[in-house]
């Protein structure tokens, strides 16, 4: 079998490295990795013993000498070493387990990323077996992923409500007209549910239970019908196991504060854009995407507050990754919107 130098390479990749989830796309193959952004670490040796789905299975059930953590926080790198190890394992999976190089990799970053946060991203991508890395503003990636024509002079607006942050962007002429990143998302709602059940019901529940309650009972608007779900936790008064019923009204009350902050951030961006751009948005409406766009009533809540037509993107969890991988098909646009990272 004849060996070619090009055999050392796989196809170009796109990475949506999120606080809660990581999606990796291969050019020509679609999504090849969809796993939680979680790492399980041995406290004694600092060795990474599991990532992704394997680490998720250990969340809330890990031994004392194992810590399960999110190395990303609020959409940016919190621990560059752990993030690099996690990403390296995900990339190896994307390559089919082969320890080969990839030609290029595109990643999304918050529009308002700081120099310190950019330095952390640079540290992560060095040494992961990629020849060239492009960083793209998340607002642009989302707009491309939901099939908006970002080259148009007419402005469009996207709101990506993810696990660790909410990215709001007004885009036109292949650039960001106005943007805001709110360091708040679905994970904060989970923590709010944990705190609510703790304070109001004197029961401690885990993160996975809180997330399930959010998606099953949660609503951005007051629930029209009352539903309940049975949950198991620890009785804080007596110390033993406890089984309780939690209602949809309780979950709405628990997360309403976070939803108000998201809605207010959207309104603030609308108030800060030029009148001509505001006229465009009035005509086009806005698109919401990200995992929390699927929360019941989120489109209605934002639409009522902004008096705009609000559309939930198709497959909203994948909007960023789809936008990134599509950039490979438009090299001129990629060159225009991306910032190169030196990885040598």
C-alpha positions as CSV (number, residue, x, y, z in Angstrom):
1,X,0.0,0.0,0.0
2,X,1.5,3.3,-1.1
3,X,1.9,5.9,1.6
4,X,1.2,9.5,0.9
5,X,2.2,12.4,3.2
6,X,-1.4,13.7,2.9
7,X,-2.5,10.5,4.7
8,X,-1.2,12.0,7.9
9,X,-4.0,14.5,7.8
10,X,-7.7,14.3,8.4
11,X,-10.3,16.7,7.1
12,X,-10.7,20.2,8.4
13,X,-12.6,20.4,11.7
14,X,-14.8,22.9,13.5
15,X,-15.2,23.0,17.3
16,X,-18.0,24.6,19.3
17,X,-16.2,24.4,22.7
18,X,-19.0,25.3,25.1
19,X,-19.2,25.5,28.9
20,X,-21.6,22.5,29.1
21,X,-21.3,20.8,25.8
22,X,-18.7,20.4,23.0
23,X,-19.6,19.7,19.4
24,X,-17.0,18.9,16.7
25,X,-17.8,18.8,13.0
26,X,-15.7,17.3,10.3
27,X,-15.8,18.8,6.8
28,X,-17.8,16.5,4.7
29,X,-18.9,14.3,7.6
30,X,-21.1,16.5,9.8
31,X,-21.1,16.2,13.5
32,X,-18.6,13.7,14.8
33,X,-18.4,14.6,18.5
34,X,-21.3,15.6,20.8
35,X,-20.2,15.2,24.5
36,X,-20.4,17.1,27.8
37,X,-17.5,19.5,28.5
38,X,-16.6,17.6,31.6
39,X,-13.4,16.2,33.0
40,X,-12.8,13.7,35.8
41,X,-9.5,14.2,37.6
42,X,-7.7,12.2,40.1
43,X,-7.1,14.6,43.1
44,X,-3.9,12.8,44.1
45,X,-2.1,12.6,40.8
46,X,-4.0,15.3,38.8
47,X,-4.4,12.7,36.1
48,X,-7.4,13.0,33.8
49,X,-9.2,9.7,34.1
50,X,-12.3,10.5,32.1
51,X,-13.8,13.1,29.8
52,X,-17.2,13.8,28.2
53,X,-19.9,11.1,28.6
54,X,-17.7,9.0,30.9
55,X,-17.1,11.9,33.2
56,X,-20.8,12.7,33.2
57,X,-21.6,9.3,34.5
58,X,-19.4,10.1,37.5
59,X,-20.9,13.5,38.2
60,X,-22.5,13.4,41.7
61,X,-21.3,9.8,42.2
62,X,-17.5,10.1,42.1
63,X,-15.3,8.8,44.8
64,X,-13.7,11.3,47.2
65,X,-10.4,11.2,45.4
66,X,-12.0,12.1,42.0
67,X,-13.2,15.5,41.0
68,X,-15.6,16.0,38.1
69,X,-15.4,19.6,36.8
70,X,-16.2,21.9,33.9
71,X,-12.8,23.3,32.7
72,X,-14.8,26.0,30.8
73,X,-16.7,28.7,32.7
74,X,-19.1,31.2,31.3
75,X,-18.0,30.4,27.7
76,X,-14.3,30.9,28.3
77,X,-11.4,28.8,29.4
78,X,-11.2,28.5,33.2
79,X,-8.4,25.8,33.3
80,X,-6.3,25.8,30.2
81,X,-4.5,22.6,31.1
82,X,-7.7,20.6,31.6
83,X,-9.4,22.2,28.7
84,X,-6.4,21.2,26.4
85,X,-6.5,17.6,27.6
86,X,-10.3,17.4,27.2
87,X,-10.1,18.9,23.7
88,X,-7.2,16.6,22.7
89,X,-9.3,13.6,23.6
90,X,-12.3,14.9,21.8
91,X,-10.2,15.6,18.7
92,X,-8.7,12.1,18.8
93,X,-12.3,10.7,18.8
94,X,-13.2,13.0,15.9
95,X,-10.3,11.6,14.0
96,X,-11.5,8.0,14.6
97,X,-8.9,7.3,17.3
98,X,-6.0,7.9,15.0
99,X,-3.2,10.1,16.3
100,X,-2.9,12.2,13.2
101,X,-2.8,15.9,12.5
102,X,-5.6,18.0,11.2
103,X,-4.9,20.7,8.7
104,X,-7.2,23.4,10.1
105,X,-9.5,24.0,12.9
106,X,-12.1,26.7,13.4
107,X,-13.3,27.7,16.9
108,X,-15.9,30.2,18.2
109,X,-15.1,32.8,20.8
110,X,-17.2,35.4,22.6
111,X,-17.3,38.7,20.8
112,X,-16.1,40.6,23.8
113,X,-13.3,38.2,24.7
114,X,-10.6,39.8,26.8
115,X,-6.8,39.6,26.2
116,X,-6.5,37.2,29.2
117,X,-9.2,35.0,27.9
118,X,-7.6,35.0,24.4
119,X,-4.3,34.0,25.9
120,X,-6.0,31.1,27.6
121,X,-7.5,30.0,24.2
122,X,-4.1,30.3,22.6
123,X,-2.6,28.1,25.4
124,X,-5.3,25.4,24.8
125,X,-4.8,25.1,21.0
126,X,-1.0,24.8,21.2
127,X,0.1,21.2,21.0
128,X,-3.2,19.5,20.1
129,X,-2.1,18.4,16.6
130,X,-3.6,21.2,14.5
131,X,-1.6,23.1,11.8
132,X,-3.8,26.3,11.8
133,X,-6.5,27.6,14.1
134,X,-9.0,30.3,13.2
135,X,-11.1,32.1,15.9
136,X,-14.5,33.4,14.9
137,X,-16.9,35.7,16.8
138,X,-19.7,33.5,18.1
139,X,-22.4,36.0,16.9
140,X,-21.2,35.6,13.3
141,X,-20.9,31.8,13.6
142,X,-24.5,31.6,14.9
143,X,-25.8,33.9,12.1
144,X,-24.2,31.7,9.5
145,X,-25.5,28.5,11.2
146,X,-29.1,29.7,11.2
147,X,-28.7,30.6,7.5
148,X,-28.8,34.4,7.7
149,X,-27.1,36.3,4.9
150,X,-24.5,38.0,6.9
151,X,-23.0,39.7,3.9
152,X,-26.2,41.8,3.5
153,X,-26.2,45.4,4.4
154,X,-29.6,44.8,6.1
155,X,-28.9,43.9,9.7
156,X,-30.0,40.7,11.5
157,X,-30.1,39.8,15.2
158,X,-29.3,36.5,16.9
159,X,-29.5,35.5,20.5
160,X,-27.6,32.3,21.5
161,X,-28.7,31.1,25.0
162,X,-26.2,28.4,26.0
163,X,-25.2,26.6,29.1
164,X,-22.6,29.1,30.4
165,X,-23.4,32.3,28.6
166,X,-25.9,34.2,26.4
167,X,-24.4,35.8,23.3
168,X,-26.4,38.6,21.6
169,X,-25.3,40.0,18.3
170,X,-26.5,42.3,15.6
171,X,-24.7,41.4,12.3
172,X,-24.5,43.1,8.9
173,X,-22.0,43.3,6.1
174,X,-20.0,40.3,7.5
175,X,-19.4,42.1,10.8
176,X,-20.7,42.7,14.3
177,X,-22.7,45.9,14.5
178,X,-23.5,45.5,18.2
179,X,-22.9,42.6,20.6
180,X,-23.2,41.7,24.3
181,X,-22.1,38.5,26.1
182,X,-24.0,37.8,29.3
183,X,-22.1,35.4,31.4
184,X,-25.2,33.5,32.3
185,X,-27.0,30.5,30.9
186,X,-28.6,27.2,31.5
187,X,-26.1,26.1,34.1
188,X,-27.0,29.1,36.2
189,X,-30.6,28.1,36.0
190,X,-29.6,24.6,37.3
191,X,-27.9,26.1,40.2
192,X,-30.9,28.4,40.9
193,X,-33.1,25.3,41.0
194,X,-30.8,23.5,43.4
195,X,-30.8,26.6,45.7
196,X,-34.6,27.0,45.5
197,X,-35.3,23.4,46.4
198,X,-32.7,23.7,49.2
199,X,-34.2,26.8,50.7
200,X,-37.9,26.2,50.1
201,X,-38.1,22.4,50.5
202,X,-35.0,21.7,52.7
203,X,-33.8,19.0,50.3
204,X,-30.5,18.9,48.5
205,X,-30.6,17.7,44.9
206,X,-27.8,17.2,42.3
207,X,-26.9,19.0,39.1
208,X,-28.3,16.3,36.8
209,X,-31.6,16.3,38.7
210,X,-31.8,20.1,38.5
211,X,-31.2,20.0,34.8
212,X,-33.9,17.4,34.3
213,X,-36.4,19.5,36.3
214,X,-35.5,22.6,34.2
215,X,-36.2,20.8,30.9
216,X,-39.2,18.8,32.0
217,X,-41.0,21.5,34.2
218,X,-39.2,24.7,33.4
219,X,-40.8,27.6,31.5
220,X,-39.8,31.2,30.7
221,X,-43.5,32.2,31.1
222,X,-45.9,31.3,34.0
223,X,-47.1,27.8,33.3
224,X,-50.7,27.5,32.0
225,X,-51.1,24.1,33.5
226,X,-49.5,22.7,36.7
227,X,-47.3,19.7,36.3
228,X,-45.2,17.9,38.9
229,X,-42.2,15.6,38.9
230,X,-40.9,13.3,41.6
231,X,-37.3,13.9,42.6
232,X,-34.9,12.3,45.1
233,X,-32.4,14.1,47.2
234,X,-31.0,14.5,50.7
235,X,-33.1,15.8,53.6
236,X,-31.2,18.7,55.1
237,X,-33.0,18.5,58.4
238,X,-32.7,14.8,59.1
239,X,-29.8,13.9,56.9
240,X,-31.4,10.9,55.1
241,X,-32.7,10.3,51.6
242,X,-35.9,12.2,50.7
243,X,-38.5,11.9,47.9
244,X,-40.5,15.0,47.1
245,X,-42.8,16.3,44.3
246,X,-41.7,19.6,42.6
247,X,-44.2,21.6,40.6
248,X,-43.7,23.6,37.4
249,X,-44.7,26.8,39.2
250,X,-41.8,26.2,41.6
251,X,-39.3,25.7,38.8
252,X,-40.6,28.8,37.0
253,X,-40.1,30.8,40.2
254,X,-36.6,29.4,40.7
255,X,-35.3,30.4,37.2
256,X,-37.3,33.5,36.6
257,X,-34.5,35.8,37.8
258,X,-32.0,34.4,35.2
259,X,-34.6,34.7,32.4
260,X,-35.2,38.3,33.4
261,X,-31.5,39.1,33.1
262,X,-31.4,37.5,29.6
263,X,-34.4,39.5,28.4
264,X,-33.0,42.7,29.8
265,X,-29.7,42.1,28.0
266,X,-31.5,41.7,24.7
267,X,-33.4,44.9,25.4
268,X,-30.2,46.7,26.2
269,X,-28.7,45.7,22.9
270,X,-31.8,46.9,21.0
271,X,-31.6,50.2,22.8
272,X,-28.0,50.8,21.8
273,X,-28.2,50.2,18.0
274,X,-28.5,53.0,15.5
275,X,-32.1,53.9,14.3
276,X,-31.5,52.5,10.8
277,X,-30.3,49.2,12.2
278,X,-33.3,49.1,14.6
279,X,-35.5,49.5,11.5
280,X,-33.9,46.4,10.0
281,X,-34.4,44.4,13.1
282,X,-38.1,45.5,13.2
283,X,-38.5,44.0,9.8
284,X,-36.5,40.8,10.1
285,X,-37.1,40.0,13.8
286,X,-34.6,38.0,15.8
287,X,-33.6,34.3,15.9
288,X,-32.9,32.6,19.2
289,X,-30.7,29.5,19.4
290,X,-28.7,27.5,21.9
291,X,-30.0,24.8,24.2
292,X,-32.0,27.2,26.4
293,X,-33.9,28.5,23.4
294,X,-35.8,25.2,23.7
295,X,-37.1,26.2,27.2
296,X,-40.9,26.4,27.0
297,X,-42.0,30.0,26.3
298,X,-38.6,31.5,25.8
299,X,-39.5,32.8,22.4
300,X,-42.8,34.2,23.7
301,X,-41.1,35.9,26.7
302,X,-38.5,37.6,24.5
303,X,-41.0,38.5,21.8
304,X,-43.4,40.2,24.3
305,X,-40.5,42.2,25.9
306,X,-39.1,43.4,22.6
307,X,-42.3,43.6,20.5
308,X,-40.4,41.6,17.8
309,X,-41.1,38.4,15.9
310,X,-38.9,35.7,17.5
311,X,-38.0,32.5,15.7
312,X,-36.4,29.5,17.4
313,X,-33.6,28.1,15.1
314,X,-33.8,24.6,13.7
315,X,-31.7,22.2,15.8
316,X,-30.6,25.2,17.9
317,X,-27.9,23.4,19.9
318,X,-25.9,22.9,16.7
319,X,-26.2,26.4,15.2
320,X,-22.6,27.5,16.2
321,X,-21.0,24.4,14.9
322,X,-22.9,24.4,11.6
323,X,-21.9,28.0,11.1
324,X,-18.2,27.3,11.7
325,X,-18.0,24.3,9.4
326,X,-19.8,26.2,6.6
327,X,-17.0,28.7,6.6
328,X,-14.7,26.2,5.0
329,X,-17.0,26.4,1.9
330,X,-16.5,30.2,1.7
331,X,-12.8,30.8,2.0
332,X,-13.1,34.5,1.3
333,X,-15.6,35.0,4.1
334,X,-13.4,32.8,6.4
335,X,-10.5,35.1,5.7
336,X,-12.6,38.1,6.4
337,X,-14.2,37.1,9.7
338,X,-11.5,34.9,11.3
339,X,-8.5,35.7,13.5
340,X,-5.6,33.4,13.1
341,X,-3.8,31.8,16.1
342,X,-0.1,30.9,15.9
343,X,0.2,27.2,16.9
344,X,3.8,26.6,16.0
